């Protein structure tokens, strides 16, 4: 079940990158640091559409919560399909 494990790991990594990005929004950091830039470059294509749909409410961005839930839903769907195929 190598494919199953790789897909599961990819979803796990993406979900943790979203969490790390949320934490970074509360901490002062250098936005030009290569690791920070990598996190933003990977997560922005996923978070931008949700950010456009959900405007900030009182200065709080709820898009990471929605992204997290969508990633969990997609992960369960994709892994369920892979489990049925494999």
C-alpha positions in Angstrom: 0.0 0.0 0.0 2.8 2.4 -0.9 0.6 4.7 -2.9 -1.9 4.9 0.0 0.9 5.8 2.5 2.4 8.5 0.1 -1.0 10.1 -0.4 -1.8 10.0 3.3 1.6 11.6 4.1 1.1 14.3 1.5 -2.2 15.3 3.1 -0.6 15.2 6.6 2.2 17.5 5.5 -0.2 19.9 3.8 -2.4 20.1 6.9 0.7 20.7 9.2 1.9 23.4 6.8 -1.4 25.2 7.2 -1.1 25.0 10.9 2.4 26.3 10.8 1.3 29.2 8.6 -1.4 30.1 11.1 1.2 30.1 13.9 3.5 32.3 11.8 0.8 34.9 11.5 1.0 35.4 15.3 4.8 35.5 15.4 7.2 38.1 14.0 9.3 36.5 11.3 11.4 37.3 8.3 9.1 36.7 5.2 12.1 36.3 3.0 13.6 33.4 4.9 13.7 30.4 2.5 11.7 28.1 4.8 9.0 30.7 5.5 8.8 31.5 1.8 8.4 27.8 1.1 5.5 27.5 3.5 3.8 30.5 2.1 4.4 29.4 -1.5 2.9 25.9 -0.8 -0.1 27.0 1.2 -1.1 30.2 -0.7 -2.6 28.5 -3.8 -4.9 26.4 -1.4 -5.8 29.2 1.0 -6.3 32.1 -1.5 -9.7 30.9 -2.9 -11.1 30.3 0.6 -9.8 33.7 1.7 -11.7 35.3 -1.2 -14.9 33.4 -0.2 -14.7 34.3 3.5 -13.7 37.9 4.2 -12.0 38.4 7.6 -14.5 38.8 10.4 -13.3 41.3 13.0 -9.7 40.9 11.7 -9.7 37.2 12.1 -9.1 35.0 9.1 -11.2 31.8 9.2 -10.0 30.4 5.9 -7.4 28.1 7.5 -10.1 26.4 9.5 -12.1 25.8 6.3 -9.0 24.7 4.4 -8.2 22.2 7.2 -11.7 20.8 7.1 -11.7 20.5 3.2 -8.2 18.8 3.4 -9.6 16.3 5.9 -12.6 15.6 3.7 -10.5 15.2 0.6 -8.1 13.0 2.4 -10.9 10.7 3.6 -12.4 10.6 0.1 -9.2 9.9 -1.7 -7.9 7.4 0.8 -11.3 5.6 0.8 -11.1 5.3 -3.0 -7.5 4.1 -2.8 -8.5 1.6 -0.1 -11.3 0.3 -2.4 -9.0 0.1 -5.4 -6.0 -1.5 -3.7 
